[in-house]
Amino acid sequence: MVYGDAMSNFDYYAAAEELISRLEKEGHAVDAAKLRTAIEEGSTGTEIFMALRFHLTEIVKQTPLKGDSQIKAARLLVELNDALE
């Protein structure tokens, strides 16, 4: 991202909460808990984003997510990568 660009309108926290809810419903409670812990225990926005990115990278690679959940996880990961660039 180039300095001076408008901030993204993407709602990272809402997207993460929606994904957490989906993971819980699909039987991936451990993965959901990792994301929730990242949000609840992070001290700064950057720390939270970095923790979410770390856990999402592993989830996307290792967890067999269903259709829309896979898409939402991948989108959130792309948005986090862009924000942390």
PyMOL Python script that loads the backbone (N, CA, C, O; Angstrom):
from pymol import cmd

cmd.read_pdbstr("""\
ATOM      1  N   MET A   1       0.840  -1.171   0.000  1.00  0.00           N
ATOM      2  CA  MET A   1       0.000   0.000   0.000  1.00  0.00           C
ATOM      3  C   MET A   1       0.885   1.234   0.000  1.00  0.00           C
ATOM      4  O   MET A   1       1.895   1.290   0.701  1.00  0.00           O
ATOM      5  N   VAL A   2       0.504   2.194  -0.774  1.00  0.00           N
ATOM      6  CA  VAL A   2       1.244   3.438  -0.874  1.00  0.00           C
ATOM      7  C   VAL A   2       0.717   4.397   0.177  1.00  0.00           C
ATOM      8  O   VAL A   2      -0.496   4.524   0.348  1.00  0.00           O
ATOM      9  N   TYR A   3       1.616   5.075   0.887  1.00  0.00           N
ATOM     10  CA  TYR A   3       1.193   6.052   1.875  1.00  0.00           C
ATOM     11  C   TYR A   3       0.335   7.108   1.216  1.00  0.00           C
ATOM     12  O   TYR A   3       0.610   7.540   0.096  1.00  0.00           O
ATOM     13  N   GLY A   4      -0.698   7.517   1.913  1.00  0.00           N
ATOM     14  CA  GLY A   4      -1.588   8.533   1.393  1.00  0.00           C
ATOM     15  C   GLY A   4      -2.840   7.949   0.757  1.00  0.00           C
ATOM     16  O   GLY A   4      -3.791   8.684   0.488  1.00  0.00           O
ATOM     17  N   ASP A   5      -2.861   6.630   0.510  1.00  0.00           N
ATOM     18  CA  ASP A   5      -4.070   6.004  -0.017  1.00  0.00           C
ATOM     19  C   ASP A   5      -5.148   6.026   1.053  1.00  0.00           C
ATOM     20  O   ASP A   5      -4.853   5.998   2.248  1.00  0.00           O
ATOM     21  N   ALA A   6      -6.389   6.074   0.617  1.00  0.00           N
ATOM     22  CA  ALA A   6      -7.499   6.015   1.571  1.00  0.00           C
ATOM     23  C   ALA A   6      -7.481   4.664   2.265  1.00  0.00           C
ATOM     24  O   ALA A   6      -7.131   3.648   1.665  1.00  0.00           O
ATOM     25  N   MET A   7      -7.858   4.666   3.523  1.00  0.00           N
ATOM     26  CA  MET A   7      -7.911   3.409   4.267  1.00  0.00           C
ATOM     27  C   MET A   7      -8.985   2.510   3.668  1.00  0.00           C
ATOM     28  O   MET A   7      -9.967   2.991   3.102  1.00  0.00           O
ATOM     29  N   SER A   8      -8.796   1.239   3.794  1.00  0.00           N
ATOM     30  CA  SER A   8      -9.758   0.264   3.298  1.00  0.00           C
ATOM     31  C   SER A   8     -11.069   0.376   4.072  1.00  0.00           C
ATOM     32  O   SER A   8     -11.078   0.674   5.266  1.00  0.00           O
ATOM     33  N   ASN A   9     -12.163   0.134   3.376  1.00  0.00           N
ATOM     34  CA  ASN A   9     -13.466   0.104   4.027  1.00  0.00           C
ATOM     35  C   ASN A   9     -13.800  -1.292   4.527  1.00  0.00           C
ATOM     36  O   ASN A   9     -14.879  -1.515   5.076  1.00  0.00           O
ATOM     37  N   PHE A  10     -12.886  -2.225   4.342  1.00  0.00           N
ATOM     38  CA  PHE A  10     -13.101  -3.599   4.781  1.00  0.00           C
ATOM     39  C   PHE A  10     -13.150  -3.643   6.305  1.00  0.00           C
ATOM     40  O   PHE A  10     -12.287  -3.072   6.972  1.00  0.00           O
ATOM     41  N   ASP A  11     -14.151  -4.317   6.854  1.00  0.00           N
ATOM     42  CA  ASP A  11     -14.305  -4.419   8.308  1.00  0.00           C
ATOM     43  C   ASP A  11     -13.659  -5.728   8.771  1.00  0.00           C
ATOM     44  O   ASP A  11     -14.293  -6.783   8.778  1.00  0.00           O
ATOM     45  N   TYR A  12     -12.402  -5.635   9.149  1.00  0.00           N
ATOM     46  CA  TYR A  12     -11.608  -6.802   9.528  1.00  0.00           C
ATOM     47  C   TYR A  12     -12.213  -7.553  10.700  1.00  0.00           C
ATOM     48  O   TYR A  12     -12.281  -8.782  10.696  1.00  0.00           O
ATOM     49  N   TYR A  13     -12.649  -6.807  11.698  1.00  0.00           N
ATOM     50  CA  TYR A  13     -13.172  -7.439  12.904  1.00  0.00           C
ATOM     51  C   TYR A  13     -14.505  -8.133  12.642  1.00  0.00           C
ATOM     52  O   TYR A  13     -14.733  -9.234  13.144  1.00  0.00           O
ATOM     53  N   ALA A  14     -15.380  -7.514  11.871  1.00  0.00           N
ATOM     54  CA  ALA A  14     -16.654  -8.148  11.525  1.00  0.00           C
ATOM     55  C   ALA A  14     -16.415  -9.405  10.692  1.00  0.00           C
ATOM     56  O   ALA A  14     -17.075 -10.426  10.889  1.00  0.00           O
ATOM     57  N   ALA A  15     -15.466  -9.322   9.759  1.00  0.00           N
ATOM     58  CA  ALA A  15     -15.137 -10.488   8.931  1.00  0.00           C
ATOM     59  C   ALA A  15     -14.571 -11.615   9.787  1.00  0.00           C
ATOM     60  O   ALA A  15     -14.904 -12.784   9.588  1.00  0.00           O
ATOM     61  N   ALA A  16     -13.712 -11.257  10.743  1.00  0.00           N
ATOM     62  CA  ALA A  16     -13.138 -12.273  11.630  1.00  0.00           C
ATOM     63  C   ALA A  16     -14.218 -12.900  12.509  1.00  0.00           C
ATOM     64  O   ALA A  16     -14.234 -14.116  12.697  1.00  0.00           O
ATOM     65  N   GLU A  17     -15.111 -12.084  13.043  1.00  0.00           N
ATOM     66  CA  GLU A  17     -16.193 -12.610  13.886  1.00  0.00           C
ATOM     67  C   GLU A  17     -17.124 -13.523  13.095  1.00  0.00           C
ATOM     68  O   GLU A  17     -17.560 -14.559  13.597  1.00  0.00           O
ATOM     69  N   GLU A  18     -17.425 -13.137  11.862  1.00  0.00           N
ATOM     70  CA  GLU A  18     -18.265 -13.988  11.018  1.00  0.00           C
ATOM     71  C   GLU A  18     -17.570 -15.316  10.734  1.00  0.00           C
ATOM     72  O   GLU A  18     -18.200 -16.373  10.780  1.00  0.00           O
ATOM     73  N   LEU A  19     -16.283 -15.262  10.444  1.00  0.00           N
ATOM     74  CA  LEU A  19     -15.534 -16.491  10.183  1.00  0.00           C
ATOM     75  C   LEU A  19     -15.471 -17.357  11.439  1.00  0.00           C
ATOM     76  O   LEU A  19     -15.617 -18.576  11.359  1.00  0.00           O
ATOM     77  N   ILE A  20     -15.256 -16.741  12.586  1.00  0.00           N
ATOM     78  CA  ILE A  20     -15.230 -17.489  13.849  1.00  0.00           C
ATOM     79  C   ILE A  20     -16.548 -18.227  14.044  1.00  0.00           C
ATOM     80  O   ILE A  20     -16.556 -19.405  14.399  1.00  0.00           O
ATOM     81  N   SER A  21     -17.647 -17.547  13.817  1.00  0.00           N
ATOM     82  CA  SER A  21     -18.974 -18.158  13.957  1.00  0.00           C
ATOM     83  C   SER A  21     -19.136 -19.335  13.000  1.00  0.00           C
ATOM     84  O   SER A  21     -19.645 -20.387  13.386  1.00  0.00           O
ATOM     85  N   ARG A  22     -18.710 -19.157  11.767  1.00  0.00           N
ATOM     86  CA  ARG A  22     -18.800 -20.234  10.777  1.00  0.00           C
ATOM     87  C   ARG A  22     -17.940 -21.433  11.182  1.00  0.00           C
ATOM     88  O   ARG A  22     -18.374 -22.580  11.082  1.00  0.00           O
ATOM     89  N   LEU A  23     -16.722 -21.156  11.638  1.00  0.00           N
ATOM     90  CA  LEU A  23     -15.835 -22.244  12.056  1.00  0.00           C
ATOM     91  C   LEU A  23     -16.446 -23.041  13.203  1.00  0.00           C
ATOM     92  O   LEU A  23     -16.385 -24.271  13.213  1.00  0.00           O
ATOM     93  N   GLU A  24     -17.029 -22.345  14.158  1.00  0.00           N
ATOM     94  CA  GLU A  24     -17.668 -23.028  15.288  1.00  0.00           C
ATOM     95  C   GLU A  24     -18.811 -23.916  14.806  1.00  0.00           C
ATOM     96  O   GLU A  24     -18.940 -25.056  15.253  1.00  0.00           O
ATOM     97  N   LYS A  25     -19.637 -23.403  13.901  1.00  0.00           N
ATOM     98  CA  LYS A  25     -20.778 -24.163  13.376  1.00  0.00           C
ATOM     99  C   LYS A  25     -20.342 -25.360  12.550  1.00  0.00           C
ATOM    100  O   LYS A  25     -21.051 -26.364  12.484  1.00  0.00           O
ATOM    101  N   GLU A  26     -19.171 -25.259  11.916  1.00  0.00           N
ATOM    102  CA  GLU A  26     -18.684 -26.335  11.052  1.00  0.00           C
ATOM    103  C   GLU A  26     -17.796 -27.334  11.793  1.00  0.00           C
ATOM    104  O   GLU A  26     -17.212 -28.227  11.179  1.00  0.00           O
ATOM    105  N   GLY A  27     -17.696 -27.179  13.115  1.00  0.00           N
ATOM    106  CA  GLY A  27     -16.938 -28.141  13.907  1.00  0.00           C
ATOM    107  C   GLY A  27     -15.456 -27.855  14.034  1.00  0.00           C
ATOM    108  O   GLY A  27     -14.682 -28.753  14.366  1.00  0.00           O
ATOM    109  N   HIS A  28     -15.047 -26.630  13.778  1.00  0.00           N
ATOM    110  CA  HIS A  28     -13.637 -26.255  13.881  1.00  0.00           C
ATOM    111  C   HIS A  28     -13.434 -25.312  15.073  1.00  0.00           C
ATOM    112  O   HIS A  28     -12.916 -24.204  14.935  1.00  0.00           O
ATOM    113  N   ALA A  29     -13.857 -25.788  16.237  1.00  0.00           N
ATOM    114  CA  ALA A  29     -13.842 -24.957  17.450  1.00  0.00           C
ATOM    115  C   ALA A  29     -12.429 -24.525  17.840  1.00  0.00           C
ATOM    116  O   ALA A  29     -12.241 -23.405  18.318  1.00  0.00           O
ATOM    117  N   VAL A  30     -11.451 -25.378  17.649  1.00  0.00           N
ATOM    118  CA  VAL A  30     -10.072 -25.039  18.019  1.00  0.00           C
ATOM    119  C   VAL A  30      -9.570 -23.876  17.154  1.00  0.00           C
ATOM    120  O   VAL A  30      -8.951 -22.939  17.659  1.00  0.00           O
ATOM    121  N   ASP A  31      -9.841 -23.949  15.857  1.00  0.00           N
ATOM    122  CA  ASP A  31      -9.430 -22.862  14.965  1.00  0.00           C
ATOM    123  C   ASP A  31     -10.167 -21.571  15.312  1.00  0.00           C
ATOM    124  O   ASP A  31      -9.571 -20.493  15.317  1.00  0.00           O
ATOM    125  N   ALA A  32     -11.453 -21.682  15.598  1.00  0.00           N
ATOM    126  CA  ALA A  32     -12.241 -20.507  15.978  1.00  0.00           C
ATOM    127  C   ALA A  32     -11.676 -19.880  17.248  1.00  0.00           C
ATOM    128  O   ALA A  32     -11.583 -18.657  17.355  1.00  0.00           O
ATOM    129  N   ALA A  33     -11.303 -20.715  18.203  1.00  0.00           N
ATOM    130  CA  ALA A  33     -10.760 -20.218  19.475  1.00  0.00           C
ATOM    131  C   ALA A  33      -9.438 -19.481  19.262  1.00  0.00           C
ATOM    132  O   ALA A  33      -9.169 -18.486  19.934  1.00  0.00           O
ATOM    133  N   LYS A  34      -8.621 -19.959  18.342  1.00  0.00           N
ATOM    134  CA  LYS A  34      -7.347 -19.282  18.057  1.00  0.00           C
ATOM    135  C   LYS A  34      -7.590 -17.873  17.531  1.00  0.00           C
ATOM    136  O   LYS A  34      -6.909 -16.928  17.927  1.00  0.00           O
ATOM    137  N   LEU A  35      -8.559 -17.741  16.641  1.00  0.00           N
ATOM    138  CA  LEU A  35      -8.868 -16.422  16.086  1.00  0.00           C
ATOM    139  C   LEU A  35      -9.475 -15.511  17.154  1.00  0.00           C
ATOM    140  O   LEU A  35      -9.130 -14.332  17.239  1.00  0.00           O
ATOM    141  N   ARG A  36     -10.374 -16.059  17.963  1.00  0.00           N
ATOM    142  CA  ARG A  36     -10.994 -15.266  19.025  1.00  0.00           C
ATOM    143  C   ARG A  36      -9.939 -14.797  20.034  1.00  0.00           C
ATOM    144  O   ARG A  36      -9.966 -13.649  20.476  1.00  0.00           O
ATOM    145  N   THR A  37      -9.023 -15.678  20.391  1.00  0.00           N
ATOM    146  CA  THR A  37      -7.958 -15.322  21.329  1.00  0.00           C
ATOM    147  C   THR A  37      -7.082 -14.213  20.748  1.00  0.00           C
ATOM    148  O   THR A  37      -6.665 -13.307  21.470  1.00  0.00           O
ATOM    149  N   ALA A  38      -6.804 -14.282  19.454  1.00  0.00           N
ATOM    150  CA  ALA A  38      -5.996 -13.240  18.808  1.00  0.00           C
ATOM    151  C   ALA A  38      -6.660 -11.878  18.972  1.00  0.00           C
ATOM    152  O   ALA A  38      -5.984 -10.883  19.233  1.00  0.00           O
ATOM    153  N   ILE A  39      -7.969 -11.831  18.822  1.00  0.00           N
ATOM    154  CA  ILE A  39      -8.702 -10.567  18.938  1.00  0.00           C
ATOM    155  C   ILE A  39      -8.757 -10.107  20.396  1.00  0.00           C
ATOM    156  O   ILE A  39      -8.514  -8.938  20.694  1.00  0.00           O
ATOM    157  N   GLU A  40      -9.076 -11.023  21.289  1.00  0.00           N
ATOM    158  CA  GLU A  40      -9.290 -10.656  22.692  1.00  0.00           C
ATOM    159  C   GLU A  40      -8.000 -10.334  23.439  1.00  0.00           C
ATOM    160  O   GLU A  40      -8.008  -9.521  24.363  1.00  0.00           O
ATOM    161  N   GLU A  41      -6.903 -10.957  23.052  1.00  0.00           N
ATOM    162  CA  GLU A  41      -5.669 -10.793  23.814  1.00  0.00           C
ATOM    163  C   GLU A  41      -4.659  -9.846  23.169  1.00  0.00           C
ATOM    164  O   GLU A  41      -3.622  -9.544  23.761  1.00  0.00           O
ATOM    165  N   GLY A  42      -4.956  -9.383  21.971  1.00  0.00           N
ATOM    166  CA  GLY A  42      -4.050  -8.442  21.316  1.00  0.00           C
ATOM    167  C   GLY A  42      -4.109  -7.080  21.974  1.00  0.00           C
ATOM    168  O   GLY A  42      -5.182  -6.619  22.365  1.00  0.00           O
ATOM    169  N   SER A  43      -2.969  -6.439  22.098  1.00  0.00           N
ATOM    170  CA  SER A  43      -2.895  -5.119  22.737  1.00  0.00           C
ATOM    171  C   SER A  43      -3.110  -3.979  21.756  1.00  0.00           C
ATOM    172  O   SER A  43      -3.647  -2.933  22.119  1.00  0.00           O
ATOM    173  N   THR A  44      -2.693  -4.180  20.521  1.00  0.00           N
ATOM    174  CA  THR A  44      -2.810  -3.129  19.508  1.00  0.00           C
ATOM    175  C   THR A  44      -3.445  -3.729  18.257  1.00  0.00           C
ATOM    176  O   THR A  44      -3.496  -4.948  18.091  1.00  0.00           O
ATOM    177  N   GLY A  45      -3.922  -2.860  17.395  1.00  0.00           N
ATOM    178  CA  GLY A  45      -4.492  -3.327  16.144  1.00  0.00           C
ATOM    179  C   GLY A  45      -3.498  -4.118  15.322  1.00  0.00           C
ATOM    180  O   GLY A  45      -3.844  -5.144  14.736  1.00  0.00           O
ATOM    181  N   THR A  46      -2.263  -3.644  15.276  1.00  0.00           N
ATOM    182  CA  THR A  46      -1.227  -4.344  14.511  1.00  0.00           C
ATOM    183  C   THR A  46      -0.969  -5.727  15.087  1.00  0.00           C
ATOM    184  O   THR A  46      -0.836  -6.698  14.342  1.00  0.00           O
ATOM    185  N   GLU A  47      -0.899  -5.820  16.399  1.00  0.00           N
ATOM    186  CA  GLU A  47      -0.678  -7.124  17.038  1.00  0.00           C
ATOM    187  C   GLU A  47      -1.830  -8.077  16.728  1.00  0.00           C
ATOM    188  O   GLU A  47      -1.609  -9.254  16.444  1.00  0.00           O
ATOM    189  N   ILE A  48      -3.042  -7.571  16.781  1.00  0.00           N
ATOM    190  CA  ILE A  48      -4.210  -8.402  16.476  1.00  0.00           C
ATOM    191  C   ILE A  48      -4.173  -8.854  15.023  1.00  0.00           C
ATOM    192  O   ILE A  48      -4.388 -10.030  14.731  1.00  0.00           O
ATOM    193  N   PHE A  49      -3.902  -7.926  14.110  1.00  0.00           N
ATOM    194  CA  PHE A  49      -3.839  -8.279  12.692  1.00  0.00           C
ATOM    195  C   PHE A  49      -2.754  -9.322  12.426  1.00  0.00           C
ATOM    196  O   PHE A  49      -2.968 -10.262  11.661  1.00  0.00           O
ATOM    197  N   MET A  50      -1.596  -9.156  13.055  1.00  0.00           N
ATOM    198  CA  MET A  50      -0.499 -10.110  12.848  1.00  0.00           C
ATOM    199  C   MET A  50      -0.874 -11.495  13.372  1.00  0.00           C
ATOM    200  O   MET A  50      -0.581 -12.502  12.728  1.00  0.00           O
ATOM    201  N   ALA A  51      -1.518 -11.551  14.532  1.00  0.00           N
ATOM    202  CA  ALA A  51      -1.938 -12.839  15.094  1.00  0.00           C
ATOM    203  C   ALA A  51      -3.023 -13.480  14.225  1.00  0.00           C
ATOM    204  O   ALA A  51      -2.990 -14.684  13.971  1.00  0.00           O
ATOM    205  N   LEU A  52      -3.982 -12.673  13.771  1.00  0.00           N
ATOM    206  CA  LEU A  52      -5.010 -13.211  12.881  1.00  0.00           C
ATOM    207  C   LEU A  52      -4.388 -13.757  11.606  1.00  0.00           C
ATOM    208  O   LEU A  52      -4.750 -14.840  11.145  1.00  0.00           O
ATOM    209  N   ARG A  53      -3.457 -13.011  11.041  1.00  0.00           N
ATOM    210  CA  ARG A  53      -2.801 -13.461   9.817  1.00  0.00           C
ATOM    211  C   ARG A  53      -2.056 -14.773  10.051  1.00  0.00           C
ATOM    212  O   ARG A  53      -2.146 -15.691   9.236  1.00  0.00           O
ATOM    213  N   PHE A  54      -1.330 -14.866  11.147  1.00  0.00           N
ATOM    214  CA  PHE A  54      -0.588 -16.085  11.459  1.00  0.00           C
ATOM    215  C   PHE A  54      -1.534 -17.294  11.528  1.00  0.00           C
ATOM    216  O   PHE A  54      -1.294 -18.317  10.888  1.00  0.00           O
ATOM    217  N   HIS A  55      -2.598 -17.161  12.306  1.00  0.00           N
ATOM    218  CA  HIS A  55      -3.525 -18.287  12.471  1.00  0.00           C
ATOM    219  C   HIS A  55      -4.306 -18.572  11.193  1.00  0.00           C
ATOM    220  O   HIS A  55      -4.535 -19.734  10.858  1.00  0.00           O
ATOM    221  N   LEU A  56      -4.714 -17.537  10.480  1.00  0.00           N
ATOM    222  CA  LEU A  56      -5.447 -17.753   9.232  1.00  0.00           C
ATOM    223  C   LEU A  56      -4.604 -18.456   8.188  1.00  0.00           C
ATOM    224  O   LEU A  56      -5.117 -19.291   7.443  1.00  0.00           O
ATOM    225  N   THR A  57      -3.336 -18.140   8.119  1.00  0.00           N
ATOM    226  CA  THR A  57      -2.448 -18.816   7.168  1.00  0.00           C
ATOM    227  C   THR A  57      -2.466 -20.316   7.420  1.00  0.00           C
ATOM    228  O   THR A  57      -2.561 -21.109   6.483  1.00  0.00           O
ATOM    229  N   GLU A  58      -2.377 -20.698   8.674  1.00  0.00           N
ATOM    230  CA  GLU A  58      -2.408 -22.124   9.029  1.00  0.00           C
ATOM    231  C   GLU A  58      -3.777 -22.745   8.755  1.00  0.00           C
ATOM    232  O   GLU A  58      -3.866 -23.864   8.249  1.00  0.00           O
ATOM    233  N   ILE A  59      -4.828 -22.025   9.088  1.00  0.00           N
ATOM    234  CA  ILE A  59      -6.185 -22.539   8.868  1.00  0.00           C
ATOM    235  C   ILE A  59      -6.438 -22.774   7.382  1.00  0.00           C
ATOM    236  O   ILE A  59      -6.941 -23.828   6.994  1.00  0.00           O
ATOM    237  N   VAL A  60      -6.091 -21.803   6.562  1.00  0.00           N
ATOM    238  CA  VAL A  60      -6.319 -21.925   5.116  1.00  0.00           C
ATOM    239  C   VAL A  60      -5.534 -23.103   4.540  1.00  0.00           C
ATOM    240  O   VAL A  60      -6.025 -23.803   3.654  1.00  0.00           O
ATOM    241  N   LYS A  61      -4.328 -23.322   5.036  1.00  0.00           N
ATOM    242  CA  LYS A  61      -3.484 -24.411   4.532  1.00  0.00           C
ATOM    243  C   LYS A  61      -3.916 -25.786   5.044  1.00  0.00           C
ATOM    244  O   LYS A  61      -3.838 -26.770   4.309  1.00  0.00           O
ATOM    245  N   GLN A  62      -4.375 -25.863   6.307  1.00  0.00           N
ATOM    246  CA  GLN A  62      -4.527 -27.166   6.947  1.00  0.00           C
ATOM    247  C   GLN A  62      -5.957 -27.593   7.275  1.00  0.00           C
ATOM    248  O   GLN A  62      -6.199 -28.777   7.512  1.00  0.00           O
ATOM    249  N   THR A  63      -6.898 -26.668   7.294  1.00  0.00           N
ATOM    250  CA  THR A  63      -8.255 -27.010   7.702  1.00  0.00           C
ATOM    251  C   THR A  63      -9.145 -27.144   6.477  1.00  0.00           C
ATOM    252  O   THR A  63      -9.191 -26.241   5.641  1.00  0.00           O
ATOM    253  N   PRO A  64      -9.858 -28.271   6.362  1.00  0.00           N
ATOM    254  CA  PRO A  64     -10.743 -28.463   5.205  1.00  0.00           C
ATOM    255  C   PRO A  64     -12.034 -27.648   5.370  1.00  0.00           C
ATOM    256  O   PRO A  64     -13.043 -28.154   5.862  1.00  0.00           O
ATOM    257  N   LEU A  65     -11.983 -26.396   4.955  1.00  0.00           N
ATOM    258  CA  LEU A  65     -13.148 -25.522   5.084  1.00  0.00           C
ATOM    259  C   LEU A  65     -14.109 -25.748   3.926  1.00  0.00           C
ATOM    260  O   LEU A  65     -13.715 -26.147   2.830  1.00  0.00           O
ATOM    261  N   LYS A  66     -15.384 -25.480   4.203  1.00  0.00           N
ATOM    262  CA  LYS A  66     -16.417 -25.611   3.181  1.00  0.00           C
ATOM    263  C   LYS A  66     -16.537 -24.309   2.401  1.00  0.00           C
ATOM    264  O   LYS A  66     -16.242 -23.240   2.936  1.00  0.00           O
ATOM    265  N   GLY A  67     -16.959 -24.382   1.169  1.00  0.00           N
ATOM    266  CA  GLY A  67     -17.152 -23.300   0.225  1.00  0.00           C
ATOM    267  C   GLY A  67     -17.018 -21.871   0.704  1.00  0.00           C
ATOM    268  O   GLY A  67     -15.954 -21.266   0.581  1.00  0.00           O
ATOM    269  N   ASP A  68     -18.106 -21.325   1.255  1.00  0.00           N
ATOM    270  CA  ASP A  68     -18.122 -19.916   1.622  1.00  0.00           C
ATOM    271  C   ASP A  68     -17.136 -19.607   2.750  1.00  0.00           C
ATOM    272  O   ASP A  68     -16.564 -18.517   2.793  1.00  0.00           O
ATOM    273  N   SER A  69     -16.939 -20.545   3.645  1.00  0.00           N
ATOM    274  CA  SER A  69     -15.978 -20.334   4.730  1.00  0.00           C
ATOM    275  C   SER A  69     -14.563 -20.232   4.191  1.00  0.00           C
ATOM    276  O   SER A  69     -13.772 -19.416   4.663  1.00  0.00           O
ATOM    277  N   GLN A  70     -14.245 -21.047   3.216  1.00  0.00           N
ATOM    278  CA  GLN A  70     -12.924 -20.998   2.577  1.00  0.00           C
ATOM    279  C   GLN A  70     -12.724 -19.660   1.887  1.00  0.00           C
ATOM    280  O   GLN A  70     -11.655 -19.056   1.978  1.00  0.00           O
ATOM    281  N   ILE A  71     -13.752 -19.204   1.204  1.00  0.00           N
ATOM    282  CA  ILE A  71     -13.675 -17.921   0.496  1.00  0.00           C
ATOM    283  C   ILE A  71     -13.499 -16.775   1.481  1.00  0.00           C
ATOM    284  O   ILE A  71     -12.677 -15.886   1.258  1.00  0.00           O
ATOM    285  N   LYS A  72     -14.260 -16.786   2.565  1.00  0.00           N
ATOM    286  CA  LYS A  72     -14.180 -15.717   3.563  1.00  0.00           C
ATOM    287  C   LYS A  72     -12.830 -15.723   4.280  1.00  0.00           C
ATOM    288  O   LYS A  72     -12.268 -14.663   4.557  1.00  0.00           O
ATOM    289  N   ALA A  73     -12.315 -16.903   4.577  1.00  0.00           N
ATOM    290  CA  ALA A  73     -11.006 -17.002   5.226  1.00  0.00           C
ATOM    291  C   ALA A  73      -9.918 -16.467   4.303  1.00  0.00           C
ATOM    292  O   ALA A  73      -9.041 -15.719   4.735  1.00  0.00           O
ATOM    293  N   ALA A  74      -9.978 -16.848   3.041  1.00  0.00           N
ATOM    294  CA  ALA A  74      -8.981 -16.391   2.069  1.00  0.00           C
ATOM    295  C   ALA A  74      -9.073 -14.880   1.867  1.00  0.00           C
ATOM    296  O   ALA A  74      -8.048 -14.206   1.759  1.00  0.00           O
ATOM    297  N   ARG A  75     -10.285 -14.349   1.817  1.00  0.00           N
ATOM    298  CA  ARG A  75     -10.464 -12.894   1.630  1.00  0.00           C
ATOM    299  C   ARG A  75      -9.902 -12.134   2.826  1.00  0.00           C
ATOM    300  O   ARG A  75      -9.193 -11.141   2.661  1.00  0.00           O
ATOM    301  N   LEU A  76     -10.223 -12.606   4.035  1.00  0.00           N
ATOM    302  CA  LEU A  76      -9.717 -11.942   5.236  1.00  0.00           C
ATOM    303  C   LEU A  76      -8.193 -11.981   5.253  1.00  0.00           C
ATOM    304  O   LEU A  76      -7.554 -10.992   5.612  1.00  0.00           O
ATOM    305  N   LEU A  77      -7.614 -13.094   4.874  1.00  0.00           N
ATOM    306  CA  LEU A  77      -6.163 -13.219   4.844  1.00  0.00           C
ATOM    307  C   LEU A  77      -5.548 -12.230   3.840  1.00  0.00           C
ATOM    308  O   LEU A  77      -4.541 -11.591   4.145  1.00  0.00           O
ATOM    309  N   VAL A  78      -6.133 -12.105   2.673  1.00  0.00           N
ATOM    310  CA  VAL A  78      -5.649 -11.146   1.664  1.00  0.00           C
ATOM    311  C   VAL A  78      -5.735  -9.723   2.215  1.00  0.00           C
ATOM    312  O   VAL A  78      -4.791  -8.945   2.081  1.00  0.00           O
ATOM    313  N   GLU A  79      -6.854  -9.389   2.827  1.00  0.00           N
ATOM    314  CA  GLU A  79      -7.038  -8.039   3.375  1.00  0.00           C
ATOM    315  C   GLU A  79      -6.036  -7.751   4.492  1.00  0.00           C
ATOM    316  O   GLU A  79      -5.492  -6.649   4.572  1.00  0.00           O
ATOM    317  N   LEU A  80      -5.795  -8.736   5.350  1.00  0.00           N
ATOM    318  CA  LEU A  80      -4.809  -8.559   6.424  1.00  0.00           C
ATOM    319  C   LEU A  80      -3.410  -8.380   5.852  1.00  0.00           C
ATOM    320  O   LEU A  80      -2.647  -7.528   6.308  1.00  0.00           O
ATOM    321  N   ASN A  81      -3.081  -9.186   4.854  1.00  0.00           N
ATOM    322  CA  ASN A  81      -1.757  -9.046   4.219  1.00  0.00           C
ATOM    323  C   ASN A  81      -1.592  -7.651   3.624  1.00  0.00           C
ATOM    324  O   ASN A  81      -0.534  -7.036   3.757  1.00  0.00           O
ATOM    325  N   ASP A  82      -2.633  -7.159   2.973  1.00  0.00           N
ATOM    326  CA  ASP A  82      -2.563  -5.808   2.395  1.00  0.00           C
ATOM    327  C   ASP A  82      -2.418  -4.745   3.480  1.00  0.00           C
ATOM    328  O   ASP A  82      -1.648  -3.797   3.323  1.00  0.00           O
ATOM    329  N   ALA A  83      -3.151  -4.898   4.574  1.00  0.00           N
ATOM    330  CA  ALA A  83      -3.102  -3.916   5.657  1.00  0.00           C
ATOM    331  C   ALA A  83      -1.739  -3.892   6.342  1.00  0.00           C
ATOM    332  O   ALA A  83      -1.287  -2.845   6.806  1.00  0.00           O
ATOM    333  N   LEU A  84      -1.094  -5.043   6.403  1.00  0.00           N
ATOM    334  CA  LEU A  84       0.192  -5.149   7.100  1.00  0.00           C
ATOM    335  C   LEU A  84       1.374  -4.921   6.170  1.00  0.00           C
ATOM    336  O   LEU A  84       2.521  -4.975   6.614  1.00  0.00           O
ATOM    337  N   GLU A  85       1.129  -4.676   4.928  1.00  0.00           N
ATOM    338  CA  GLU A  85       2.183  -4.459   3.932  1.00  0.00           C
ATOM    339  C   GLU A  85       2.991  -3.231   4.230  1.00  0.00           C
ATOM    340  O   GLU A  85       3.918  -2.907   3.488  1.00  0.00           O
TER     341      GLU A  85
END
""", "prot")
cmd.dss("prot")
cmd.show_as("cartoon", "prot")
cmd.util.cbc("prot")
cmd.orient("prot")
